[in-house]
Amino acid sequence: MTLSRITEAEYLRLEREAEFRSMKEAAGISADIKLPSLGIDLPLAEVFAKVQFTPSPLRPRPWLVNSALAAQAQNTHSGGLT
C-alpha cells in the first residue's frame, strides 16, 4: 500500500486504528472518557460510583531527605556559598 494510491476504505480503516490506539487523558471525577468507536461518552463518575476514596498518609521519600541533607552538607562545607 502506498500513500499516493490509498483508497478511501483503507484511509478510514487506518484512521479508526489510529484513534483506537491513541491515548487520551481524563482528570477528575466529573470528566468523561470519549469512546468514538462505540459512539459513547463514559462518565468517570459512573465508573467510580462505588469506589470509596480515602486519603492515605504520605509515605517517606528517602531520596528527597538524602538530597536535602547532601545539599545542606555541601552548603556548610562551602562556607554558605552556593
ABEGO torsion letter per residue (X at the ends): XBAAABBAAAAAAAAAAAAAABBBBBBEAABBBBBAAAGBBBBAAAAAAABBBBBBBBBBBAAAAAAAAAAAAAAAAAGGBX
